[in-house]
């Protein structure tokens, strides 16, 4: 089968170099538009999780809003209402609500 395909190629053309450049270009575009932004987002999320401290107002992945009342290793205890505390994994914290709220008030 391979010999049949090779025999079909016109003699004297070096089209493989053009194909190689095309594939290389596609790989570079894929890296800059898909892989690199995802790596940056993951790095920012990791930095945010490591910088959590008591008193920060946060939002969980599930949409629960609360203020951090304690951090114990990989566990975060959120105060969601007066006397109501819920326990979450650190990885379940999505974003810093105080930063989001400050941006919203600056825009208004």
Beta strands, then each sheet from edge to edge (+ up, - down):
strand 1: 57-60
strand 2: 65-72
strand 3: 75-81
strand 4: 84-89
strand 5: 93-96
sheet 1: 4+ 3- 2+ 1- 5+
end
